[in-house]
Amino acid sequence: MYRIKDGALLIKITALLFFHVVAKDEICLYDIFRSAINIDLLLSYCFILVVSYFVCVAMAQ
């Protein structure tokens, strides 16, 4: 079960990635993930992002 701190971290990572894509900010991905202490949480989040991307691509065709 995720803690509130983990949820806040996921929101922070999502917001930073969103602004990186939208505003084309020059931010290093290392800076985004540096605060991610729980590597299992980070890996599961990345897996969800990849699966979501492929689902969106498949639905768009």
C-alpha positions in Angstrom: 0.0 0.0 0.0 1.4 3.4 -1.0 1.9 6.1 1.6 0.8 9.7 1.2 4.4 10.7 0.7 4.7 8.3 -2.3 1.5 9.7 -3.8 2.9 13.2 -3.5 6.1 12.1 -5.2 4.2 10.6 -8.1 2.2 13.9 -8.5 5.5 15.8 -8.4 7.1 13.6 -11.0 4.1 13.8 -13.3 3.9 17.5 -13.0 7.6 17.9 -13.8 7.4 15.7 -16.8 4.3 17.5 -18.0 5.9 20.9 -17.8 9.1 19.5 -19.4 7.0 18.4 -22.4 4.7 21.4 -22.6 7.2 24.2 -21.8 10.3 22.5 -23.3 12.2 23.3 -20.1 15.8 22.2 -20.0 15.6 19.9 -17.0 17.5 16.8 -16.4 15.6 13.6 -15.8 18.1 12.8 -13.1 16.8 15.9 -11.2 13.3 14.6 -11.5 14.0 11.1 -10.2 16.7 12.1 -7.7 14.1 12.5 -4.9 12.6 9.1 -5.6 13.8 7.1 -2.7 11.6 4.1 -3.3 12.9 2.5 -6.5 10.1 0.0 -6.6 7.6 2.8 -6.7 9.5 4.5 -9.4 9.8 1.4 -11.5 6.1 0.6 -11.2 5.2 4.2 -12.1 7.4 4.0 -15.2 5.8 0.7 -16.2 2.4 2.2 -15.9 3.4 5.2 -18.0 4.8 2.8 -20.7 1.7 0.6 -20.7 -0.5 3.7 -20.9 1.4 5.0 -23.8 1.0 1.8 -25.8 -2.7 1.6 -25.0 -3.2 5.2 -26.2 -1.2 4.5 -29.4 -3.2 1.3 -30.0 -6.5 3.1 -29.5 -5.5 5.9 -31.8 -5.1 3.6 -34.8 
